């Protein structure tokens, strides 16, 4: 015989020949020879060395335990006194009925969506990362959820948690803001075979997620190609002179022609603009020559107009001086004054005759 003391909140299991024969609770006990005692702290969950199903056949022990069984397709979230402790995988688990309260919340992994019984804080903290799929969409994103190739629903901005299982889950997402495509250096031929390079830009917005992400592959690349084709088709119907005179009409025609086709891609065209038209070197030289000739012609017209106005003014002045001798004399003095401004020194010779000549010139 040997003496065993079982402390508070502890349990002793007495084994004989590896068989459970007695359960000891708090207090002092005598145990016979040939028997072994294993003492368990009831603050911890029951983890025996022996097979749990065999031990649970002892009624006294079974009465002290709460048993939870987790199926193969399930996990269990273990809470101790209301606080998360750990995740339990498939199996049978036993917890002491004591001071500490153990609680297990089961989750079916065959379900796609995570139920309301699962604390979302555990998901946000990443404590269940091995068992969940996380899809994060920004505030400007929207997505399409597909399970095993079938469209299930659309997703808005935020974190989306799904159970990780054998299902093939894909989330296709796209930016819902207004986007722009720059298409540089497109070589096009006009109706009269002039070869040009055009840089242009397209602005669009996704309006139908399913068409953009599911019905069409790489919708943005397809939109890029369609805009190229539309520009070539419209410019090919215009002569070089028509193109240069009506550049702003290209955007209007492209939008009108491609808006319906763009809707098949799930997008709405909001704007189209030609940024640059690059001419070949020879054409550029010719255009410069034409521009110079036009400006010279304009300058000649202005010069002739000014000469005509100046001649008309002289004619009017002459008529006035013809009728008024005093005005003629004032005009003569004006020109003498202008001549005198350019003379620095006057040398007189000839005595009084020069003075008489100047007097005759300025005094009637």
Secondary structure, DSSP 4 states (H G I P E B T S, - for coil): -EEEEEPTTEEEEEEETTEEEEEE-SEEEEE-TTEEEEEEETTS-B--SS-HHHHTTSHHHHHTEEEEEE-TTEEEEEEETTEEEEEE-SEEEEEE-SSS-EEEEEEETTSSBPPTTS-HHHHHTTTTGGGEEEEEE-TTEEEEEEETTEEEEEE-SEEEEEE-SSS-EEEEEEE-S-EEEEEEEEEEE-TT--EEEEEEEEEEEE--HHIIIIISSSHHHHHHHHHHHHHHHHHTTS-HHHHHH-THHHHHHHHHHHHHHHHHTTEEEEEEEEEEEEEPHHHHHHHHHHHHHHHHHHHHHHHHHHHHHHHHHHHHHHHHHHH-HHHHHHHHHHHHHHHHHT-------STHHHHHHHHHHH--
